[in-house]
């Protein structure tokens, strides 16, 4: 398959979902200690979306297929899991920039195998969920700073992270 047209770069600052939720997908802020359970609950829905007959089909030329969204969510799990680990290891951790649009092109999301992506997503989600399970007490208030200056606590990063996972389930209708 040839390289599809890239969707326009995402330029919204989605940090507002931490306190305001998301009217687009219906996400509501939640108690961060339930993040691990919510993350695990997303995996069967992602497996179903990636096993569907239209997993590799884009609904519109500039809208990702379920496969491309699944690749992105796999990588979100990996990236956010590492960020959580950094924050737990070092209060005030700084995160390198992650260009999700460049990653999609460099890693050829559209050409990956849906079943493999489903397995990789499940592993990455479980690793991130295990990190979330390990958080207790004051650790929820440890800080981290994204490369653009956005500040998070472990608690707010967990909410932000889960919105991304759940919003893309909405995007793929799962």
Backbone torsions as a table, in degrees:
resi	resn	phi	psi	omega
1	UNK	NA	136.3	178.8
2	UNK	-78.0	161.2	-178.6
3	UNK	-64.3	123.1	178.2
4	UNK	-75.8	166.0	176.5
5	UNK	-64.0	139.1	179.4
6	UNK	-78.3	134.1	172.9
7	UNK	-61.3	158.7	177.1
8	UNK	-59.8	145.5	-179.9
9	UNK	-58.6	143.8	177.4
10	UNK	-76.1	122.0	-178.9
11	UNK	-122.5	5.4	176.4
12	UNK	-77.9	145.2	172.7
13	UNK	-93.6	102.6	-173.3
14	UNK	-79.9	5.6	-176.9
15	UNK	-63.1	-18.7	179.0
16	UNK	-61.0	-23.6	-177.6
17	UNK	-65.7	-19.9	-179.2
18	UNK	-59.9	-40.4	-178.0
19	UNK	-109.8	-27.9	-173.8
20	UNK	-102.7	-15.6	-174.4
21	UNK	76.9	-169.2	-176.7
22	UNK	-134.2	113.9	179.7
23	UNK	-70.1	-23.9	-178.6
24	UNK	-66.4	-47.6	-176.0
25	UNK	-106.7	-8.4	-179.6
26	UNK	87.9	5.7	179.7
27	UNK	-61.8	137.7	175.2
28	UNK	-123.4	140.2	175.6
29	UNK	-54.6	149.9	-174.3
30	UNK	-142.5	172.9	178.8
31	UNK	-74.0	113.1	-172.2
32	UNK	-53.2	-34.3	179.3
33	UNK	-59.7	-14.5	176.0
34	UNK	-89.5	2.1	-176.2
35	UNK	-59.7	-41.9	-178.3
36	UNK	-60.6	-44.4	179.2
37	UNK	-64.2	-41.3	179.3
38	UNK	-65.3	-38.9	179.2
39	UNK	-63.8	-46.8	178.3
40	UNK	-61.5	-37.4	-179.6
41	UNK	-67.0	-21.4	179.6
42	UNK	-75.7	-24.6	-172.5
43	UNK	-60.7	-48.6	179.0
44	UNK	-60.8	-34.1	178.3
45	UNK	-67.9	-39.4	176.2
46	UNK	-67.4	-40.2	177.9
47	UNK	-59.3	-42.7	179.9
48	UNK	-64.7	-43.6	179.8
49	UNK	-62.8	-38.5	-177.6
50	UNK	-80.0	-14.7	177.1
51	UNK	-93.9	-8.9	-176.8
52	UNK	-69.4	158.8	-177.3
53	UNK	-64.8	-21.1	-179.3
54	UNK	-106.0	21.1	-176.1
55	UNK	-58.5	-31.1	-177.0
56	UNK	-101.9	5.1	-175.6
57	UNK	-100.3	128.0	174.3
58	UNK	-78.5	132.8	178.4
59	UNK	-71.7	-21.2	176.3
60	UNK	-152.4	155.1	-175.0
61	UNK	-55.1	-31.7	-177.9
62	UNK	-108.4	19.5	177.3
63	UNK	-118.0	128.6	-179.2
64	UNK	-59.8	151.0	171.5
65	UNK	-77.0	165.5	173.2
66	UNK	-55.0	-36.0	177.4
67	UNK	-60.9	-47.6	-179.2
68	UNK	-64.0	-41.3	175.4
69	UNK	-64.0	-39.4	178.3
70	UNK	-62.3	-41.2	176.0
71	UNK	-61.1	-44.7	179.6
72	UNK	-60.9	-45.8	-178.5
73	UNK	-66.9	-36.9	173.5
74	UNK	-56.0	-46.4	-178.1
75	UNK	-72.4	-30.6	173.2
76	UNK	-62.9	-45.2	178.2
77	UNK	-58.8	-43.2	179.8
78	UNK	-65.6	-48.3	-176.4
79	UNK	-65.6	-48.9	-178.7
80	UNK	-69.0	-35.0	175.1
81	UNK	-60.0	-43.7	177.8
82	UNK	-65.0	-39.6	179.6
83	UNK	-64.7	-40.6	176.5
84	UNK	-61.7	-43.9	178.5
85	UNK	-60.5	-42.3	178.5
86	UNK	-60.9	-44.5	-179.2
87	UNK	-65.1	-36.4	179.3
88	UNK	-72.1	-30.4	179.3
89	UNK	-81.5	-30.1	-174.1
90	UNK	-148.3	107.4	176.5
91	UNK	-61.9	129.9	-177.3
92	UNK	90.9	16.6	-179.8
93	UNK	-55.3	147.9	177.4
94	UNK	-113.1	138.3	-177.3
95	UNK	-105.8	133.0	173.5
96	UNK	-66.5	154.7	177.1
97	UNK	-64.1	143.0	172.8
98	UNK	-124.8	113.0	178.6
99	UNK	-90.4	96.1	-174.8
100	UNK	-65.6	-31.5	179.9
101	UNK	-70.3	-42.5	177.4
102	UNK	-64.3	-40.2	179.3
103	UNK	-60.6	-41.9	-179.5
104	UNK	-59.2	-39.9	-179.5
105	UNK	-76.4	-48.7	-178.0
106	UNK	-59.8	-39.1	-177.4
107	UNK	-92.3	5.1	176.6
108	UNK	48.8	57.3	-178.7
109	UNK	-48.8	-43.0	-175.5
110	UNK	-64.1	-19.8	-175.0
111	UNK	-103.6	2.9	-178.1
112	UNK	-80.8	163.1	-178.9
113	UNK	-85.2	122.3	-177.0
114	UNK	-57.1	-39.7	-179.1
115	UNK	-66.8	-39.9	177.6
116	UNK	-65.1	-43.0	179.1
117	UNK	-62.3	-41.3	178.8
118	UNK	-59.4	-43.2	178.9
119	UNK	-66.4	-44.7	179.8
120	UNK	-64.3	-38.9	177.6
121	UNK	-62.8	-44.0	179.9
122	UNK	-61.7	-42.5	179.0
123	UNK	-64.7	-46.3	-179.1
124	UNK	-64.5	-39.1	178.6
125	UNK	-64.8	-42.5	179.5
126	UNK	-65.2	-40.0	178.1
127	UNK	-63.2	-44.9	178.6
128	UNK	-65.6	-40.7	179.3
129	UNK	-63.1	-39.3	177.6
130	UNK	-63.3	-39.2	176.0
131	UNK	-62.7	-44.4	178.1
132	UNK	-62.6	-37.9	177.7
133	UNK	-61.1	-28.4	-176.1
134	UNK	-79.6	-11.5	-176.4
135	UNK	-76.8	137.0	176.6
136	UNK	-148.7	158.5	172.5
137	UNK	49.2	-129.3	-176.6
138	UNK	-68.0	-12.7	178.4
139	UNK	-60.5	-28.2	178.7
140	UNK	-61.7	-19.4	-176.1
141	UNK	-101.8	3.8	176.0
142	UNK	-63.8	150.7	-172.7
143	UNK	-108.5	155.1	171.5
144	UNK	-148.1	156.1	-178.2
145	UNK	-129.2	126.3	176.7
146	UNK	-77.1	158.8	-175.1
147	UNK	-58.9	-24.1	178.2
148	UNK	-88.0	3.8	178.2
149	UNK	97.6	-10.0	178.1
150	UNK	-62.3	132.3	-178.9
151	UNK	-105.3	142.1	-179.7
152	UNK	-132.6	156.3	161.3
153	UNK	-105.4	169.2	175.4
154	UNK	-56.4	-40.6	-179.8
155	UNK	-61.9	-49.4	-177.1
156	UNK	-72.2	-31.5	176.8
157	UNK	-66.3	-37.5	178.5
158	UNK	-61.1	-42.8	179.8
159	UNK	-67.3	-46.4	179.5
160	UNK	-58.6	-46.6	179.7
161	UNK	-58.8	-50.0	-177.7
162	UNK	-65.2	-32.9	176.0
163	UNK	-58.9	-44.6	-178.6
164	UNK	-58.8	-48.1	-179.7
165	UNK	-60.8	-47.9	-176.1
166	UNK	-75.3	-33.3	178.6
167	UNK	-63.6	-40.1	-179.2
168	UNK	-73.5	-23.9	169.1
169	UNK	-63.1	-41.0	175.2
170	UNK	-60.5	-45.0	-179.0
171	UNK	-57.7	-36.7	-178.1
172	UNK	-95.3	2.8	177.5
173	UNK	71.5	29.2	-178.9
174	UNK	-103.4	NA	NA
